[in-house]
Amino acid sequence: MKLGEILRIVEGKLITNEADLDAEIRCACGADLMSDVLTHSRPGALLLTGLTNPQVVRTAEVADIAAIVFVRGKMPPPETIALALEKGIPVITAPYTMFELCGRLYKAGMASCDL
């Protein structure tokens, strides 16, 4: 699924102005425990999380996450946005809960990283 399509499905707002909306996202995982992200995600995945600190971006870099969606309309602090831009990881904020966003993506055909 392309990042632009994900943006539409989650009714999100792209926070990082540098993003390839044609980038292909293979699967998605929703987690607030970064240890779960490291053990249950796959390269090229979409990460949905309620955490907004810079550690999320650092974890995403290590796990080769393609993009991050912050749930419940959360806006990350400037240092998180700056780090995401530096690392080239697109960041989106979306107004719904993690449960709803995962459901929307699953319904649209997004695969789980655990499968």
Secondary structure, 3 states (H helix, E strand, C coil): CEHHHHHHHCCCEECCCCCCCCCECCEEEECCCHHHHHHHCCCCCEEEECCCCHHHHHHHHHCCCCEEEECCCCCCCHHHHHHHHHHCCCEEECCCCHHHHHHHHHHCCCEECCC
